């Protein structure tokens, strides 16, 4: 669908999922406001559109400011989310308070095309991350019943914070930790499919008011994911089973780091299977064929191989 002359607002547009959505909206002709606390951090997105098509907008995330940003717009997408807290109310503010304000602004400005990005399995998870994601959904639905909610599984792609994080860990660690044996199941979804799902939801009014669980075609365990990393990076690493108490102890000390590789809340998340519910709406209901990991992962994991991207090409 062509979105020419449409104005879209993307909250969290500089993030991994958000930037893909911004690019897809721009490719379809929309003028896009990228909402961020620091506009300069969104400048890298400008080349994805024509001159003046992608505009960074500063936001202090107060209700009045958000209302002014969404005024006279056609499409609103909220992709804001954090994986760990830097303050006591970090999860609640990012996943509940801000979505609630965005929904209130959409209601006030009578915006029908509103898409909210949540998280898969949030309704059955024990972590604070899951609880606040679910609470955010409930707040948004109560204010804007027509909202389309997307629940992606682990999202992969060239700049992801999952596969890349563990691939970097392999550079400095002789082993990879398997918490409770690494039996938790996942259905990783390609970031391009997530963005395409948002485009489809915006284009089709019948998607409004529904929850879509976005999952890829592959169901893998955490142990499987490590084995994929070993295969693609050509680095042999031991897989060591870590008892839950020891993992919690390690995560406790890691929390002092600016970007901790593991937190106690993430350990709780890892105890819940991250897979699609039976009977749930998904990518295929949006006429999207899910992309397999094997089609994408080798493209960017090869840079972690010994010698880098060109090492094996030279040998050939």
Rosetta silent file (secondary structure, phi, psi, omega in degrees, C-alpha in Angstrom):
SEQUENCE: XXXXXXXXXXXXXXXXXXXXXXXXXXXXXXXXXXXXXXXXXXXXXXXXXXXXXXXXXXXXXXXXXXXXXXXXXXXXXXXXXXXXXXXXXXXXXXXXXXXXXXXXXXXXXXXXXXXXXXXXXXXXXXXXXXXXXXXXXXXXXXXXXXXXXXXXXXXXXXXXXXXXXXXXXXXXXXXXXXXXXXXXXXXXXXXXXXXXXXXXXXXXXXXXXXXXXXXXXXXXXXXXXXXXXXXXXXXXXXXXXXXXXXXXXXXXXXXXXXXXXXXXXXXXXXXXXXXXXXXXXXXXXXXXXXXXXXXXXXXXXXXXXXXXXXXXXXXX
SCORE:     score description
SCORE:     0.000 S_00000001
   1 L     0.000  141.055  178.222    0.000    0.000    0.000 S_00000001
   2 L   -88.466  125.948 -179.029    1.158    3.507   -0.821 S_00000001
   3 L  -104.499   24.638 -179.268    1.235    5.840    2.195 S_00000001
   4 L   -57.504  137.223 -178.252    1.959    8.999    0.223 S_00000001
   5 L    72.384    4.963  174.450    0.686   12.118    2.021 S_00000001
   6 L   -93.162  145.400  177.628    0.273   10.074    5.225 S_00000001
   7 E  -111.760  124.903 -178.693    2.048   11.175    8.395 S_00000001
   8 E  -116.630  145.592  175.764    3.347    8.446   10.699 S_00000001
   9 E  -118.965  127.128  178.307    4.778    8.685   14.203 S_00000001
  10 E  -119.427  110.817  175.338    7.130    5.988   15.473 S_00000001
  11 E   -82.672  130.254 -175.431    7.933    5.998   19.186 S_00000001
  12 L    77.935   28.561 -174.700   11.250    4.254   19.793 S_00000001
  13 L   -69.302  -11.670  178.201   12.124    4.640   16.129 S_00000001
  14 L   -90.663   -6.939 -179.548   15.882    4.496   16.727 S_00000001
  15 L   -76.616  176.370 -175.003   15.674    0.995   18.216 S_00000001
  16 H   -59.144  -49.157  178.382   16.280   -2.283   16.432 S_00000001
  17 H   -76.356  -42.301 -176.116   12.625   -2.902   15.503 S_00000001
  18 H   -58.986  -41.778 -177.303   11.692    0.756   15.269 S_00000001
  19 H   -66.505  -33.312  176.984   14.300    1.681   12.660 S_00000001
  20 H   -66.920  -39.686  178.373   13.097   -1.128   10.364 S_00000001
  21 H   -66.408  -41.489  177.821    9.521    0.163   10.656 S_00000001
  22 H   -58.649  -46.185 -178.888   10.669    3.721    9.942 S_00000001
  23 H   -63.944  -41.340 -179.622   12.453    2.566    6.773 S_00000001
  24 H   -67.476  -39.391  177.321    9.446    0.538    5.588 S_00000001
  25 H   -63.997  -44.150  179.493    7.054    3.442    6.158 S_00000001
  26 H   -63.688  -39.468  179.670    9.367    5.811    4.286 S_00000001
  27 H   -62.705  -25.712  179.331    9.700    3.316    1.411 S_00000001
  28 L   -93.927    6.739  172.255    5.918    3.420    1.076 S_00000001
  29 L    98.074   -2.677 -178.617    5.876    7.201    0.852 S_00000001
  30 L   -72.907  150.565  168.830    4.871    8.185    4.385 S_00000001
  31 E   -90.056  128.434 -169.176    6.350   11.172    6.141 S_00000001
  32 E  -118.435  127.526  171.081    7.756    9.819    9.395 S_00000001
  33 E   -95.744  121.014  178.420    8.300   11.462   12.762 S_00000001
  34 E   -99.362  108.694 -174.122   10.921    9.534   14.745 S_00000001
  35 E   -86.732  128.683 -176.738   10.258   10.225   18.412 S_00000001
  36 E  -157.058  156.676  176.154   13.308   10.177   20.673 S_00000001
  37 L   -71.586  -31.992 -178.026   14.741   11.897   23.722 S_00000001
  38 L  -123.770   98.076 -175.722   17.854   12.870   21.734 S_00000001
  39 H   -53.818  -33.822 -177.925   17.023   13.856   18.105 S_00000001
  40 H   -60.457  -26.895 -179.337   20.666   13.624   17.028 S_00000001
  41 H   -73.072  -10.059  179.455   20.547    9.876   17.620 S_00000001
  42 H  -103.126    0.024 -177.585   17.950    9.556   14.847 S_00000001
  43 H   -61.483  -30.092 -177.706   19.914   11.424   12.170 S_00000001
  44 H   -63.936  -16.741 -179.220   21.265    8.156   10.766 S_00000001
  45 H   -83.726  -17.575 -175.266   17.730    7.326    9.586 S_00000001
  46 H   -56.419  -40.804  179.261   17.377   10.372    7.335 S_00000001
  47 H   -63.296  -11.911  179.270   19.041    8.775    4.264 S_00000001
  48 H   -74.827   -8.483  178.519   16.283    6.116    4.295 S_00000001
  49 L  -134.756 -179.849  175.986   13.906    8.716    2.862 S_00000001
  50 L   -77.355  175.435 -176.751   13.934   11.758    0.620 S_00000001
  51 L   -59.004  123.570  177.449   14.865   15.198    1.940 S_00000001
  52 L    81.035    0.566 -177.010   12.599   16.089    4.860 S_00000001
  53 L   -78.002  -35.884  179.617   10.687   12.799    4.754 S_00000001
  54 E  -112.003  117.779 -172.687   12.107   11.411    8.018 S_00000001
  55 E  -121.983  116.565  174.245   12.123   13.935   10.867 S_00000001
  56 E   -68.731  136.473 -178.963   13.569   13.301   14.355 S_00000001
  57 E  -127.873  126.412  179.690   11.302   14.760   17.055 S_00000001
  58 E   -77.293  140.041 -179.666   12.392   15.360   20.643 S_00000001
  59 L  -141.657  133.963  175.677   10.078   14.072   23.360 S_00000001
  60 L   -95.568    4.824  177.840   10.211   14.317   27.160 S_00000001
  61 L    56.701   46.326  169.108    7.480   11.668   27.392 S_00000001
  62 L  -110.068  153.711 -172.141    4.952   13.840   29.171 S_00000001
  63 H   -56.988  -44.350 -178.407    1.270   13.638   28.219 S_00000001
  64 H   -63.653  -41.377 -179.971    1.028   17.121   26.715 S_00000001
  65 H   -64.511  -43.827 -179.602    4.149   16.631   24.600 S_00000001
  66 H   -63.577  -40.845  177.762    2.951   13.272   23.274 S_00000001
  67 H   -60.655  -41.732  179.296   -0.444   14.759   22.372 S_00000001
  68 H   -66.036  -35.149 -178.633    1.243   17.533   20.419 S_00000001
  69 H   -69.101  -41.440 -176.196    3.429   15.030   18.547 S_00000001
  70 H   -85.821   -7.058 -179.676    0.543   12.785   17.399 S_00000001
  71 L   -61.006  134.969  177.984   -1.764   15.678   16.507 S_00000001
  72 L    62.291   30.818  175.657   -2.790   15.698   12.828 S_00000001
  73 L  -111.443  165.925 -176.254   -1.089   12.355   12.113 S_00000001
  74 L  -107.393  -29.574 -173.544   -2.493    9.233   10.458 S_00000001
  75 E  -134.887  134.512  175.312   -0.409    6.381   11.883 S_00000001
  76 E  -128.931  129.166  177.934    1.100    5.803   15.328 S_00000001
  77 E  -127.747  126.855  176.976    3.443    2.914   16.149 S_00000001
  78 E  -107.861  116.309  179.370    4.893    2.323   19.606 S_00000001
  79 L  -115.249   10.268 -174.559    8.035    0.184   19.691 S_00000001
  80 L   -66.223  131.692  177.759    9.404    1.348   23.042 S_00000001
  81 L  -168.655  147.718  176.845   10.820   -1.407   25.208 S_00000001
  82 L  -126.096  151.527 -177.766   13.791   -2.079   27.465 S_00000001
  83 L   -98.483  -18.047  176.008   15.496   -5.391   28.306 S_00000001
  84 L  -149.983  157.031 -175.842   16.895   -4.376   31.701 S_00000001
  85 L   -93.965  139.742  171.840   16.211   -1.674   34.263 S_00000001
  86 L  -103.842  -10.404  176.410   18.498    1.203   35.104 S_00000001
  87 L  -143.360  168.632 -175.241   16.100    2.431   37.799 S_00000001
  88 L   -59.724  -38.888 -176.878   13.466    0.882   40.071 S_00000001
  89 L  -100.642   19.296 -175.336   10.548    1.948   37.862 S_00000001
  90 H   -57.739  -52.738 -179.235   12.318    1.395   34.536 S_00000001
  91 H   -63.140  -46.097 -176.002   10.143   -1.426   33.224 S_00000001
  92 H   -63.904  -41.425 -178.633    6.883    0.088   34.470 S_00000001
  93 H   -66.963  -44.894 -177.330    7.604    3.499   32.991 S_00000001
  94 H   -72.682  -38.608 -171.633    8.717    2.147   29.595 S_00000001
  95 H   -98.903  -16.948 -177.744    6.139   -0.627   29.228 S_00000001
  96 H  -120.917  -56.999 -174.980    3.092    0.784   31.056 S_00000001
  97 H   -62.362  -49.594 -177.304    3.241    4.527   31.676 S_00000001
  98 H   -66.839  -47.445  176.220    4.452    5.594   28.232 S_00000001
  99 H   -57.270  -37.865  178.517    2.113    3.288   26.237 S_00000001
 100 H   -61.689  -42.459  179.005   -0.780    4.547   28.361 S_00000001
 101 H   -67.609  -38.777  178.341    0.072    8.158   27.484 S_00000001
 102 H   -64.654  -43.595  178.673    0.433    7.302   23.793 S_00000001
 103 H   -62.475  -41.440  179.011   -2.935    5.530   23.795 S_00000001
 104 H   -62.864  -38.911  178.035   -4.572    8.486   25.547 S_00000001
 105 H   -66.615  -40.533  178.573   -3.131   10.829   22.917 S_00000001
 106 H   -63.585  -39.737  178.673   -4.408    8.571   20.102 S_00000001
 107 H   -65.161  -44.721 -179.707   -7.866    8.544   21.653 S_00000001
 108 H   -62.469  -40.482 -177.270   -7.894   12.312   22.053 S_00000001
 109 L   -91.207    3.712  176.868   -6.747   12.887   18.463 S_00000001
 110 L    57.020   47.726  179.375   -9.055   10.134   17.119 S_00000001
 111 L   -92.737  119.282 -177.134   -6.241    8.166   15.494 S_00000001
 112 L   -85.937  -37.241 -177.419   -7.462    4.775   14.309 S_00000001
 113 E   -84.262   88.182 -178.339   -4.188    3.336   12.966 S_00000001
 114 E  -128.145  120.794  179.573   -2.365    2.558   16.203 S_00000001
 115 E  -118.949  130.599 -178.597    0.036   -0.389   16.526 S_00000001
 116 E  -118.378  125.841  179.249    1.630   -1.362   19.839 S_00000001
 117 E   -90.781  120.028  179.737    4.635   -3.710   20.028 S_00000001
 118 L  -112.046 -137.978 -178.462    4.484   -5.993   23.070 S_00000001
 119 L  -149.887  140.185  179.033    6.237   -9.330   23.737 S_00000001
 120 L   -63.307  141.867  176.163    5.457  -12.985   23.151 S_00000001
 121 L    68.513   15.281 -179.236    4.447  -15.045   26.210 S_00000001
 122 L   -65.255  -23.774 -177.885    4.009  -11.947   28.366 S_00000001
 123 L   -79.365   -9.521 -179.642    0.707  -13.358   29.657 S_00000001
 124 L  -128.948    6.031  179.625    2.426  -16.407   31.170 S_00000001
 125 L   -82.788  155.416 -179.836    5.884  -15.144   32.113 S_00000001
 126 L   -99.995   -7.257 -175.820    7.136  -14.708   35.697 S_00000001
 127 L   -80.614  160.626  175.913    9.557  -11.865   35.039 S_00000001
 128 H   -65.646  -34.999  176.475    8.975   -8.205   35.732 S_00000001
 129 H   -56.367  -50.103 -178.843    9.595   -7.604   32.042 S_00000001
 130 H   -65.487  -43.457 -178.298    6.683   -9.896   31.119 S_00000001
 131 H   -60.899  -42.306 -178.695    4.367   -8.539   33.807 S_00000001
 132 H   -74.331  -32.597  175.535    4.868   -4.934   32.707 S_00000001
 133 H   -62.709  -43.163  179.056    4.520   -5.808   29.014 S_00000001
 134 H   -67.016  -41.870  178.643    1.152   -7.435   29.759 S_00000001
 135 H   -62.311  -37.080  177.399    0.059   -4.525   31.941 S_00000001
 136 H   -63.805  -42.764  176.121    0.958   -2.150   29.107 S_00000001
 137 H   -56.439  -47.605 -175.677   -1.207   -4.151   26.690 S_00000001
 138 H   -63.819  -40.313  177.876   -4.135   -4.009   29.089 S_00000001
 139 H   -63.927  -45.089 -178.279   -3.847   -0.250   29.579 S_00000001
 140 H   -65.165  -43.303 -179.838   -3.625    0.387   25.842 S_00000001
 141 H   -64.915  -36.057  179.780   -6.576   -1.894   25.027 S_00000001
 142 H   -66.131  -37.331 -178.614   -8.747   -0.262   27.658 S_00000001
 143 H   -83.083  -42.852 -177.730   -8.129    3.195   26.212 S_00000001
 144 L  -126.049   85.012 -178.112   -7.992    2.259   22.500 S_00000001
 145 L   -59.330  -19.994 -177.863   -9.914   -0.974   21.803 S_00000001
 146 L   -85.579   -1.266 -177.876   -9.040   -0.640   18.113 S_00000001
 147 L   -62.217  145.290  173.173   -5.281   -0.911   18.744 S_00000001
 148 E  -101.313  124.275 -177.531   -3.383   -3.686   16.976 S_00000001
 149 E  -106.828  130.417  177.757   -0.995   -5.471   19.328 S_00000001
 150 E  -111.235  127.272  177.550    2.063   -7.325   18.055 S_00000001
 151 E  -114.574   89.474  179.237    3.794   -9.880   20.271 S_00000001
 152 E   -80.252  149.551  170.149    7.108  -10.839   18.646 S_00000001
 153 L   -75.626 -163.083  173.999    9.304  -13.680   19.842 S_00000001
 154 L   -57.206  128.967 -175.936   13.070  -13.081   19.973 S_00000001
 155 E  -100.401  127.507  179.245   13.745  -10.819   16.996 S_00000001
 156 E  -115.429  157.659 -178.384   16.818  -11.478   14.860 S_00000001
 157 L   166.131  175.263 -170.279   18.518   -9.450   12.165 S_00000001
 158 L   -53.447  -38.370 -176.584   21.852   -7.848   11.362 S_00000001
 159 L  -107.042   22.943 -175.609   21.875   -5.458   14.338 S_00000001
 160 L   -66.104  161.314 -179.434   20.009   -7.623   16.843 S_00000001
 161 L  -103.269   13.145 -179.685   20.949   -7.684   20.518 S_00000001
 162 L  -107.892  -70.282 -178.999   20.502  -11.431   20.919 S_00000001
 163 H   -63.401  -39.167  178.783   22.571  -13.453   18.437 S_00000001
 164 H   -64.031  -38.733 -179.163   25.178  -10.704   18.224 S_00000001
 165 H   -62.505  -45.983 -177.891   25.510  -10.568   22.008 S_00000001
 166 H   -73.635  -30.101  176.186   26.205  -14.265   22.361 S_00000001
 167 H   -66.338  -36.680  177.287   28.500  -14.282   19.322 S_00000001
 168 H   -69.189  -36.723  177.740   30.573  -11.546   20.994 S_00000001
 169 H   -59.418  -33.941 -178.527   30.625  -13.562   24.225 S_00000001
 170 H   -66.028  -20.361  179.336   32.241  -16.388   22.279 S_00000001
 171 H   -72.443  -25.050 -173.464   35.222  -14.129   21.557 S_00000001
 172 H  -119.110  -10.535 -176.778   36.133  -13.891   25.239 S_00000001
 173 L  -115.585  135.877  179.214   34.661  -17.011   26.842 S_00000001
 174 L   -80.533   -7.564  179.850   35.909  -20.606   26.437 S_00000001
 175 E  -143.944  164.938  177.405   32.436  -21.931   27.248 S_00000001
 176 E  -120.602  130.787 -175.454   28.775  -20.961   26.898 S_00000001
 177 E   -79.937  132.177  175.799   26.447  -21.169   29.906 S_00000001
 178 E  -109.585  100.393 -178.987   23.321  -23.311   29.696 S_00000001
 179 E   -71.108  121.381 -178.027   20.957  -22.185   32.435 S_00000001
 180 L    53.596   34.974  175.570   19.050  -25.223   33.682 S_00000001
 181 L    87.152   -3.250  177.132   20.260  -27.186   30.675 S_00000001
 182 L    65.933   37.991 -176.093   19.106  -24.703   28.020 S_00000001
 183 L   -90.110   -9.157 -179.035   15.755  -26.417   27.441 S_00000001
 184 L   -60.329  137.484 -176.687   13.665  -23.243   26.997 S_00000001
 185 E   -99.292  145.421  179.338   12.020  -23.072   23.557 S_00000001
 186 E  -136.462  157.520  171.803   11.972  -20.089   21.197 S_00000001
 187 L  -129.627   73.275 -175.496   10.579  -19.240   17.762 S_00000001
 188 L   -53.553  138.733 -177.380   12.895  -16.396   16.624 S_00000001
 189 E  -119.304  140.821 -178.267   11.298  -14.013   14.134 S_00000001
 190 E   -72.941  136.535 -177.393   13.058  -11.935   11.476 S_00000001
 191 H   -59.401  -33.590  177.912   12.933   -8.164   12.044 S_00000001
 192 H   -64.766  -34.472  177.576   11.854   -7.620    8.434 S_00000001
 193 H   -70.390  -35.886  177.911    8.808   -9.829    9.044 S_00000001
 194 H   -63.530  -46.363  178.784    7.909   -7.831   12.169 S_00000001
 195 H   -63.209  -40.485  178.595    8.038   -4.571   10.214 S_00000001
 196 H   -64.096  -35.840  177.793    6.029   -6.130    7.392 S_00000001
 197 H   -63.274  -39.456  177.392    3.407   -7.253    9.934 S_00000001
 198 H   -64.673  -42.079  178.796    3.061   -3.662   11.101 S_00000001
 199 H   -61.168  -42.257  179.937    2.637   -2.505    7.489 S_00000001
 200 H   -65.500  -40.047  179.407   -0.079   -5.103    6.929 S_00000001
 201 H   -64.957  -37.838  178.811   -1.890   -4.119   10.124 S_00000001
 202 H   -68.201  -36.546 -174.811   -1.860   -0.478    9.079 S_00000001
 203 H   -79.280  -22.958 -174.731   -3.124   -1.326    5.593 S_00000001
 204 L  -120.442  112.325 -175.812   -5.963   -3.624    6.654 S_00000001
 205 H   -61.087  -28.206 -178.529   -8.623   -2.287    8.978 S_00000001
 206 H   -67.022  -12.355  177.424   -9.748   -5.817    9.902 S_00000001
 207 H   -79.045  -17.655 -177.086   -6.477   -6.243   11.841 S_00000001
 208 L   -63.714  141.563  177.932   -7.529   -3.571   14.333 S_00000001
 209 L    82.722    5.980 -177.349   -8.456   -4.761   17.796 S_00000001
 210 L  -115.175  159.102  174.820   -6.521   -8.030   17.454 S_00000001
 211 E  -109.550  128.320  179.443   -3.378   -9.486   19.001 S_00000001
 212 E  -115.049  129.625  176.761   -0.859  -11.115   16.656 S_00000001
 213 E   -97.930  114.240 -172.347    1.883  -13.428   17.888 S_00000001
 214 E   -96.908  108.752 -177.171    4.863  -13.012   15.575 S_00000001
 215 L  -133.337  149.635  175.732    6.999  -16.144   15.346 S_00000001
 216 L   -81.206  177.658 -177.250    9.384  -17.624   12.828 S_00000001
 217 L   -79.342  -11.869 -175.531    9.065  -21.103   11.292 S_00000001
 218 L  -102.930  129.729  172.743   11.833  -22.617   13.454 S_00000001
 219 L  -105.687  118.902 -174.933   11.316  -23.835   17.026 S_00000001
 220 E  -133.081  155.075  173.191   14.644  -24.095   18.843 S_00000001
 221 E   -92.395  170.583  177.139   15.929  -24.495   22.385 S_00000001
 222 H   -62.588  -35.897  177.148   18.575  -22.300   23.948 S_00000001
 223 H   -63.198  -40.618  177.025   21.007  -25.166   23.459 S_00000001
 224 H   -60.473  -39.830 -179.017   20.087  -25.278   19.752 S_00000001
 225 H   -62.993  -42.922  176.812   20.801  -21.558   19.490 S_00000001
 226 H   -60.847  -42.142 -179.193   24.288  -22.037   20.914 S_00000001
 227 H   -65.958  -34.064  174.689   24.925  -24.862   18.449 S_00000001
 228 H   -64.250  -43.083  179.219   23.829  -22.611   15.578 S_00000001
 229 H   -62.882  -42.508  178.448   26.286  -19.959   16.768 S_00000001
 230 H   -61.838  -42.156 -179.705   29.086  -22.509   16.965 S_00000001
 231 H   -65.314  -44.552 -174.418   28.298  -23.696   13.439 S_00000001
 232 H   -78.605  -29.426 -179.649   28.112  -20.230   11.887 S_00000001
 233 H   -92.151   -9.517 -178.976   31.118  -18.695   13.663 S_00000001
 234 L    60.909   31.891  178.520   33.307  -21.793   13.227 S_00000001
 235 L  -118.112  125.011  178.848   34.339  -21.546   16.896 S_00000001
 236 L   -85.006  124.363  178.069   34.234  -24.570   19.139 S_00000001
 237 L  -135.197  143.076  176.066   32.974  -23.796   22.632 S_00000001
 238 E   -73.382  145.017  173.659   31.954  -26.040   25.485 S_00000001
 239 E  -103.452  114.717 -174.002   28.342  -25.909   26.611 S_00000001
 240 E  -111.565  123.599  178.139   28.308  -25.888   30.410 S_00000001
 241 E   -71.812  128.380 -178.537   25.133  -26.460   32.415 S_00000001
 242 E  -112.583  121.274  176.768   24.722  -23.756   35.039 S_00000001
 243 L   -61.899  149.660 -177.213   22.479  -24.422   38.077 S_00000001
 244 H   -55.913  -46.296 -179.707   19.823  -21.771   38.650 S_00000001
 245 H   -59.040  -39.991  179.113   21.254  -20.491   41.982 S_00000001
 246 H   -67.405  -40.309  178.215   24.694  -19.968   40.418 S_00000001
 247 H   -61.909  -40.546  178.817   23.177  -18.177   37.402 S_00000001
 248 H   -65.460  -37.720  179.335   21.280  -15.857   39.739 S_00000001
 249 H   -65.329  -43.982  178.973   24.459  -15.117   41.676 S_00000001
 250 H   -62.236  -44.413 -179.098   26.340  -14.248   38.478 S_00000001
 251 H   -63.487  -34.296  179.834   23.474  -12.039   37.269 S_00000001
 252 H   -60.585  -42.998 -179.021   23.396  -10.238   40.619 S_00000001
 253 H   -78.224  -27.243  179.829   26.998   -9.085   40.217 S_00000001
 254 H   -71.334  -20.024 -174.514   26.583   -8.331   36.499 S_00000001
 255 L   -63.860  -16.185  179.255   23.839   -5.778   37.191 S_00000001
 256 L   -76.987  -13.959 -179.625   26.460   -3.138   38.030 S_00000001
 257 L   -73.920  150.395  179.492   27.608   -3.122   34.391 S_00000001
 258 L   -59.987  -36.918  178.660   26.244   -0.413   32.036 S_00000001
 259 L  -133.803   78.624 -173.734   24.901   -3.093   29.680 S_00000001
 260 L   -62.945  134.237  179.600   24.719   -6.342   31.674 S_00000001
 261 L   -69.971  -20.210 -179.331   24.849   -9.527   29.557 S_00000001
 262 L  -154.119  137.580  176.972   22.473  -11.225   31.993 S_00000001
 263 L  -124.805  163.280  178.492   20.098  -10.042   34.731 S_00000001
 264 H   -63.348  -33.129  178.833   18.075  -11.876   37.353 S_00000001
 265 H   -69.645  -36.518  177.187   14.895  -10.803   35.586 S_00000001
 266 H   -67.261  -31.950  175.943   16.136  -12.238   32.290 S_00000001
 267 H   -62.977  -40.764  176.111   16.818  -15.534   34.063 S_00000001
 268 H   -61.501  -40.462  179.199   13.147  -15.593   35.062 S_00000001
 269 H   -62.805  -37.051 -177.087   12.217  -14.947   31.419 S_00000001
 270 L   -70.463   -6.862  179.561   14.393  -17.854   30.292 S_00000001
 271 L   -92.661   -0.721  179.514   12.279  -20.246   32.365 S_00000001
 272 L  -116.470  127.601  177.260    9.206  -19.654   30.166 S_00000001
 273 L   -59.512  132.617 -177.856    8.920  -21.093   26.648 S_00000001
 274 E  -103.736   68.631 -176.417    8.788  -18.267   24.118 S_00000001
 275 L  -130.312  164.614 -175.746    6.522  -19.929   21.560 S_00000001
 276 L   -71.249  139.280  175.475    3.210  -19.230   19.860 S_00000001
 277 L   -73.597  144.658  176.664   -0.039  -20.130   21.595 S_00000001
 278 L   -61.383  130.710  178.154   -2.287  -22.661   19.868 S_00000001
 279 L    84.293   -2.495 -179.915   -4.962  -20.878   17.865 S_00000001
 280 L   -73.706  152.696  173.764   -3.311  -17.462   18.077 S_00000001
 281 E   -73.552  142.416 -178.481   -3.217  -15.112   15.094 S_00000001
 282 L  -142.085 -160.551 -177.459    0.225  -14.880   13.510 S_00000001
 283 H   -59.902  -40.069 -177.629    2.248  -13.811   10.499 S_00000001
 284 H   -65.372  -27.674  176.697    0.389  -16.089    8.095 S_00000001
 285 H   -72.272  -14.065  175.736   -2.888  -14.408    9.071 S_00000001
 286 H  -103.998   14.593  179.364   -1.287  -11.204    7.781 S_00000001
 287 L    61.918   38.358  177.814   -0.294  -12.941    4.522 S_00000001
 288 L  -119.032  127.086  176.610    3.365  -13.048    5.514 S_00000001
 289 L   -87.639  115.221 -176.447    5.489  -16.171    5.009 S_00000001
 290 L   -57.805  140.239 -178.522    7.868  -16.348    8.027 S_00000001
 291 L   -88.472  129.480 -179.912   11.567  -16.138    7.205 S_00000001
 292 L   -73.102  148.738 -179.857   13.777  -19.025    8.349 S_00000001
 293 H   -60.930  -37.682 -176.815   16.860  -18.265   10.455 S_00000001
 294 H   -62.848  -18.927  178.839   19.163  -20.101    8.026 S_00000001
 295 H   -82.331  -18.785 -173.312   18.364  -17.526    5.336 S_00000001
 296 L  -117.680  -45.615 -172.927   19.519  -14.575    7.452 S_00000001
 297 H   -53.897  -44.692 -178.378   21.888  -15.585   10.260 S_00000001
 298 H   -59.629  -26.123 -177.133   24.876  -16.568    8.057 S_00000001
 299 H   -63.382  -34.407 -177.033   24.855  -13.095    6.478 S_00000001
 300 H  -116.808  -15.922  177.292   25.926  -11.365    9.669 S_00000001
 301 H   -79.040  -17.541 -179.685   27.320  -14.075   11.931 S_00000001
 302 H   -64.316  -20.576  179.619   30.155  -14.789    9.493 S_00000001
 303 H   -70.194  -14.117  178.309   31.897  -11.638   10.705 S_00000001
 304 H   -92.308    0.622  178.735   32.567  -13.435   13.989 S_00000001
 305 L   -71.708  152.646  176.297   34.500  -16.238   12.294 S_00000001
 306 L   -55.997  122.642 -178.691   38.274  -16.440   12.856 S_00000001
 307 L    92.596   -8.334  176.124   39.785  -14.036   10.346 S_00000001
 308 L    84.961 -164.078 -172.252   36.495  -12.285    9.696 S_00000001
 309 L   -61.977  -37.352 -170.598   34.188  -12.209    6.678 S_00000001
 310 L   -95.509    0.035 -174.416   36.820  -12.832    3.990 S_00000001
 311 H   -58.173  -49.949 -175.587   38.855  -15.562    5.698 S_00000001
 312 H   -77.959  -24.419  176.427   37.137  -18.533    4.026 S_00000001
 313 H   -68.455  -36.985  178.254   36.770  -16.768    0.714 S_00000001
 314 H   -67.462  -38.721  179.360   40.552  -16.376    0.565 S_00000001
 315 H   -64.679  -33.785  179.750   41.064  -20.045    1.362 S_00000001
 316 L   -71.413    0.000    0.000   38.707  -20.971   -1.481 S_00000001
